[in-house]
Amino acid sequence: NKNSCVEAGIRGICVGRCKSKEAEIKRINKELANIRSKFKGDKALDGYSKKKYVCKLLFIFLLGHDIDFGHMEAVNLLSSNRYTEKQIGYLFISVLVNSNSELIRLINNAIKNDLASRNPTFMGLALHCIANVGSREMAEAFAGEVPKILVAGDTMDSVKQSAALCLLRLYRTSPDLVPMGDWTSRVVHLLNDQHLGVVTAATSLITTLAQKNPEEFKTSVSLAVSRLSRIVTSASTDLQDYTYYFVPAPWLSVKLLRLLQCYPPPEDPAVRGRLTECLETILNKAQEPPKSKKVQHSNAKNAVLFEAISLIIHHDSEPNLLVRACNQLGQFLQHRETNLRYLALESMCTLASSEFSHEAVKTHIDTVINALKTERDVSVRQRAVDLLYAMCDRSNAQQIVAEMLSYLETADYSIREEIVLKVAILAEKYAVDYAWYVDTILNLIRIAGDYVSEEVWYRVIQIVINRDDVQGYAAKTVFEALQAPACHENLVKVGGYILGEFGNLIAGDPRSSPLVQFNLLHSKFHLCSVPTRALLLSTYIKFVNLFPEVKPTIQDVLRGDSQLRNADVELQQRAVEYLRLSTVASTDILATVLEEMPPFPERESSILAKLKKKKGPSTVTDLEDTKRERSVDVNGGPEPAPASASSTPSPSADLLGLGAAPAAPTGPPPSSGGGLLVDVFSDSASAAAPLAPGSEDNFRAFPKHPRISAGGSEFVCKNNGVLFENQLLQIGLKSEFRQNLGRMFIFYGNKTSTQFLNFTPTPVPRCGLDSLTRTHLNLQTKPVDPTVDGGAQVQQVVNIECVSDFTEAPVLNIQFRYGGTFQNVSVQLPITLNKFFQPTEMSSQDFFQRWKQLSNPQQEVQNIFKAKHPMDTEITKAKIIGFGSALLEEVDPNPANFVGAGIIHTKTSQTGCLLRLEPNLQAQMYRLTLRTSKETVSQRLCELLSQQF
């Protein structure tokens, strides 16, 4: 027949017989020349010949050779009435024609003709081509047509299947082009279709649509439960065409269970009861003896079982089902199949966060510990570590921490850092007493010092400083640990810091006298890196204050050439300054300068922050929410939130506190609204501290397309703060400006426990009417990770260049998906003209001389307005300085007036600016006058500053 002739023609290319690449290329080029001559010949080719040569071209393309002709012949095949010719034409187009092709209009017309032909075979080929190409142009042309075919009453089942999958493909590539309409309610009823192939395809489509539009497809829940019930209760012989190794319709069952995970438990008691029966039946069938020994049977059966368990965990409302699911998973923990052990451990991690099943999970602790010790596969061992972390509470914390420490000595290098973080978190969170906590962390450093990050040893120092009852024990313990011949550098850091603060608590024992402590630390000095040496020098000057008897010894060390002439400028500077301080300062001054470090403010643990960033918040956040009532302090009260990374010492921490900002006062934990951006205002703008999850109960009230939210006049005189906040998202800013350049750090905080997907923030300059051909601001942004984990924070850096003066602030457009719903937020960025103000100091004579020079009416703008805030002199001064100008004292003859001067810097010009603010306390009024050499600058600055008083 003709098909075999085509196959013979393809085999005739004979590339398999070529002995070299060059010979193959030569053979291919010869064949391409032959085909080209056939297409260009005077003799018209019949349909079969066209099909044969187009098929050869397709085969050559699949061999990896470029094809630059034959496209028109393939398009001509689409108009054939023969299936085989039309099939080859569509196949060629699906593989070789791109969306920018000039032939796309001809192709679309051919597809429209086939869709309108009502020939199911031709319609199927056309739908397959649309789905395979899947371009935006295809979606524009057919997104309105395909739904009509899908819900039409006379469409054949095979075409419905193809239409559902084609529409799914178009929706995934161009969701904005697929219109929601009357067809959506009719699509839901396809779940009741008699043809299970149609139901399977429709379920895939509805699941994807429901993730974005849950309300429109809410009616699918009862239909999905009904269809699932019929499948689960049917015998394997009832669905013969869709039974796979004695498991009825496993793929459809899995898809229906996934669809139900888009919604909360059904409110209708009848539907909920029927769903519970289905899930119980699936769990019961898992206990039955297998009907076949083949792996396909167990794979299909377990796929349905694990999806059912995922639904049970998602609903988290039926204690009986949760415990049964836990017991079923427990049986898989010792299964010979590695994949099943992995999946069981992974699912039990989620079950451990449910208050209904937490205790049931804990009963398998011995099995999990055994898996940690004996499992060959590293990924399974990692899941075992995750599960131990998830099931940990105060009753088993010491056992789990001990087992994880024991495993750490032989653990794979790839997961050591994660285990260290988890041990540190558990030891702190569930410490029976803090002596055990100190012992645990020191063991951690001893066993895996290279994997103990700065956050871990920062944290132990924070806790020791904040707890008086453990300081003496910590000093004694680190002193003993430092006596080992080989100490990890992190242990030296901890020892240096703690002995520098609390070495006096153990100095009474001759075995740990001041000189012994100093000699012990100094014996490690030359083996350490520069940051650790810097820390030890700070410890030495602390010793001068704590132990006057060792002062000469320490001064000798500081005088040594290795310190005063050190090649590292930091060490040299510390040695010089500390030596001078110890020489000239009195005892009282030393005691004041070198006093004990104040307690750190209590905030979120920086270790927990690091784990969330590394692992994702789902393994941490959910657990915290459900166990909060179990997390009590040693004294019985609620455990305070741990301190954040913003409070931690740097690697070369200044133990003296010289030049450091004062510690924030310890207060009540911040609310979920105001306290999310933990590290926005710390010294390091690049710090990205994770966030505590906020309430998401009312997230549906958040509009999908809100109006542009103004940046707020409060940012005119300040550069840091929270710019925007709703139930889902918090946006914070930290910015700095110099002349015509600026840099803004934008912090996006996910307040929920659910990931943001496709997270795309885009700052866009807005041009006024006078700037149709030029842009006043140049904005350069760095990309942001498109996935923002629940409770996490990401940072975006925006570099700003002011080209010329402007009035319209840029807009920050943020788009992301939350729980399947598309969200769009627009916020005005507080980039105003005064940000490019540089203060200028002037004498009284110079000021009024310049003031008189700017006497042209176009150069002066004046505004008289009523005070909106209390007329406080100090606050007014602070606002004028924050506005960017220099505040000139004793310049105005009236001492109650405020005058300022500065220069607005842009890329194209520099504009001098003088301002005068005259308050009238009796009338509670202000008169603000601005004079600049440019009228638009005067007007804009006057508008901005008037809003502040």
Buried (B, 14 or more C-beta within 10 A) or exposed (E): EEEEEBEEBBEEBEBEEBEEEEEBEEBBEEBBEEBBEBBEEEEEBEBBBBBBBBBBBBBBBEEEBEBEEBBEBBBBBBBBEEEBBBBBBBBBBBBBBEEEBEBBEBBBBBBBEBBEEBBBBBBBBBBBBBBBBBBBBBBEBBBBBBBBBBBBEEBBBBBBBBBBBBBBBBBEBBBEBBEEEEBBEBBBEBBEBEBBBBBBBBBBBBBBBBBBBBEBBBBBBBBBBBBBBBBBEBEEEEBEEBBBBBBBBBBBBBBBBBBBBBBEBBEEEEBBEBBBBBBBBBBEBBEEEEEEEEEEBBBBBBBBBBBBBBBBBBBBBBEEBBBBBBBBBBEBBEBEEEEBBBBBBBBBBBBBBBBBBBBBBBEBBEBBBBBBEEBEEEBBBBBBBBBBBBBBBBEBBBBBBEBBBBBBEEBEEEBBBBBBBBBBBBBBBBBEEBBBBBBBBBBBBBBBBEBBBBBBBBBBBBBBBBBEEBBBBBBBBBBBBBEEEEBBBBBBBBBBBBBBBBBBBBBEEEEBBBEBBBEBBBEBBEEBEBBBBBBBBBBBBBBBBBBEEBBEBBBEBBEEEEBEEBEEEBBBEBBBBBBEBBEEBEEEEBEEBBEBBEBBBBBBBBBBBBBBBEBBBBBBBBBBBBBEEEBEEEEEEEBEBBBBBBBBBBBBBBBBBEEEEEEEEBEEEBEBBEBBBBBBBBEEBEBBBBBBBBEBEEBEEBEEEBEEBEBBEEBBBBBBBBBBBBBBBBBBBBBEBEBBBBBBBBBBBBBBBBBBBEBEBBBEBBBEEEBEEEBBBBBEBEEBEEBBBBBBBBBBBBEBBBBBBBBBBBBBBBBBBBBBBBBEBBBBBBBBBBBBBBBBEBEBEBBBEBBEEBEEEEBBBEBEEEBEEEBEEEEBBBBBBBBBBBBBEEBBEEEEEBBBBBBBBBBEBEBBBBBBBBBBEEEEBBBBBBBBBBBBBBBBBBBBBBEBB
